[in-house]
Amino acid sequence: MAKRGGFPGGMPGNMGNLMKQAQKMQRQMEEATKELETKEVTAAAGGGVVEVTVSGKKEITKIKIDPEAVDPDDVEMLEDLIMAACNEALRKMDEESQASMSKITGGLGGLGAGLPF
């Protein structure tokens, strides 16, 4: 005669533990996200003549340009330096974010970041 309700092999207890772990992971991810939003990273290009600072919200919060980088005859170079510094700062913030989340998700290999919790 088959058991009524539940899963064979005692799955209900395991499912409850899984839900508790998922809720704990959700809280940790929310805390990590709040913490990341307060962080800033800075990246430079052209040997430091252009610096860009990006917040954890991936917003540019500061751009510093050394006057020697400003050449009216070569605006394109300055544009390239700004773009390179912005991209590097955003890349650094992505790395920071991934490192922070991987501490929480552990061996899920990125799976946890795509889950709705």
N, C-alpha and C positions, 0 to 999 in steps of 0.2 A: 504494500500500500504506500502511495506517495505522500510525502509531507504536504501540508497545506501552507501556502504563502511562503514568501522568502525565496532564497536561492539555495540550491544544493551546496553543501560544504560550508555553511555558515557565513555566507556573503553579507547578510545584513549588518553584522558588526564591522566588517571590513569597509562596507560602504559608508557607514557612519564615521569611521575614522578618516576615510578619504575626504568626506565633506568637511570635517573639522580641519584637516590639513589644508584643504583648498581655501577655507575661510581665513585661516591663519596666513596663508600665502598672499591672499588678497589684501589683508591689513598691512602686511609687510611691504607689498608693492606700492600701496597708497602712501605709506610713510616714506619709502625711498623716492617716489615721484615728487613728493613735497620737498624733500631734502635736495633733490637734484635741481628743482626750480630755483633754489636759493644760490646755487653754485654759478661760477663764471669761469670760463677758460679764455686764454689769450693766445693768439698765434701771430707770428710775424712773417714777413716776406721781404725779399730784397736785402737780406742782412740786417733786418730790423728797422728799415726806413718806413715800413708800413706795419702797424699793429692793429689787430681787430680783436675785440672782446665780445664773446657770445654768452648769453645767459642759458640756464638750464631749460628755459622755454624756447630755446633756439631763436632768440631775438638778438640782433646786434645791438649792444649797449654802448659801445665805444669804438671809435676809429681814431688812431693817432697816426699822423703823417709827418715825417721829418721834412722840413723845408727843402732839403737837398734833393728830395725825390720829386719835387715839383719843377718840371721842365716844360715851359709853354710850347716848346717845339716837339715834345715827345709825350703828349697826354696819354697816348695808347699804352706806354710802359707803365704809367701810374695806374691806369685802369686795370692792367694785368696784375700788378702787385696787390691792389685792393681785392681783386677777385681771388687771387691765390691765398691771401691771408684769411679772407672770409671762409673759403672752402676748407682750409686747414683747421680753423677754429670750430667750424661745424663738425668736422670729422672727429676732432678731439672730444667734443661734447657727446657725440654718438658713442664713442668708445667708453667714455665715463658712464653713460647711461646703460650700455650693455653690460659693463662690468658690475655695476650696482645691481642690476636685475638678475644677472647670473648667480650672484651670491644667494639670492632668494630662491630662484627656480632650481638651483642645484643641477641635477642630472637630467633635467627635462630637455636640454638642448634647444632652447629657443621656443619650445612648445608653450611654455607658460606665458610668454609675452603675447601670444595670440589668443589666449583664452579670455573670456569675458569677465573673469573674476580677478 
